[in-house]
Amino acid sequence: MKDSLRDKFTRGAPLTFWLVVVAYILYKIRLVLEIVAIAALLAFVLQTSLRWLQKIVKIRWLAVLMLVGLLVGFGTFIGLVLLPNFITETWILLVQLPNYLNSLRNFVASIHNQWSFLPDFSLALDQLRSYIGRLLTSFPMFISSTY
């Protein structure tokens, strides 16, 4: 039996080659695929919400206006209420973090002094405190450039 050209390209090494080519192309366009997937999910959620609102209101343009109003209200709530509180709490945490690390370092050193078979992590905590100190100096610049 003679193999057709199609059989030659869809078996063995040629098939592996084509699968690798397809995988490589998908890898290269993964960011675009992520955006398309997020857009499709957002469209599905908005369409479902619009259908639900249209069942209540019975007029499509009024349901669209209500959905836009809900989205604007939700965005305003996040921007005006949640985001400033999140930034404030993050700032408080970053300011207090060196104190927490100092007390944790002292606690670890006292445990190591009591039971010498436990490892001493105070050097690692000093390195972490140094890293946090560098982060604290760059955080105000980040906030000032953002707002």
C-alpha positions, -999 to 999 in steps of 0.1 A, spaced: 0 0 0 12 34 -9 11 62 17 -5 94 6 12 128 10 -12 136 38 -2 104 57 35 113 53 30 147 69 7 136 97 27 108 112 60 105 131 86 132 129 66 156 106 37 155 130 60 163 159 75 191 139 41 206 132 30 203 168 62 221 179 55 249 154 20 253 166 31 253 202 58 279 194 33 301 177 8 298 206 37 306 230 46 338 210 10 351 210 1 341 246 -2 378 257 -27 384 229 -46 352 238 -47 363 274 -62 397 264 -87 379 241 -97 355 270 -102 384 294 -122 403 269 -144 373 262 -149 367 299 -158 404 305 -182 403 275 -199 372 289 -203 388 324 -216 420 309 -240 403 286 -253 381 314 -258 411 336 -275 430 309 -300 401 303 -307 400 340 -313 437 342 -334 436 310 -357 410 326 -363 434 355 -366 467 335 -380 453 302 -364 482 281 -330 474 267 -316 509 266 -326 516 302 -310 483 312 -278 494 294 -278 528 312 -284 510 346 -255 487 339 -232 516 329 -243 534 361 -235 503 382 -201 500 366 -193 537 371 -205 535 407 -184 504 414 -153 520 398 -159 552 418 -163 532 451 -130 513 445 -112 545 435 -125 567 463 -130 543 492 -110 511 489 -78 523 471 -69 552 496 -76 528 526 -54 502 510 -26 527 504 -29 540 540 -28 505 555 1 495 533 20 526 544 13 518 581 25 483 576 57 494 558 64 520 585 59 494 613 76 465 596 112 474 608 99 474 644 82 440 638 114 427 623 135 440 652 112 423 678 112 391 657 150 392 655 153 396 692 128 368 698 147 344 674 180 353 691 166 346 726 152 313 714 186 304 699 203 314 731 180 292 752 181 262 728 213 262 708 202 233 686 177 256 669 191 275 640 198 312 643 179 332 617 189 366 630 213 372 600 185 364 576 162 388 595 189 415 593 191 411 555 153 412 553 153 444 574 178 459 551 157 450 521 126 465 537 145 496 545 154 500 508 118 494 499 106 520 524 128 546 508 115 539 473 78 536 483 71 573 488 87 580 453 64 553 439 33 568 455 43 604 444 48 593 408 15 574 408 -7 602 421 
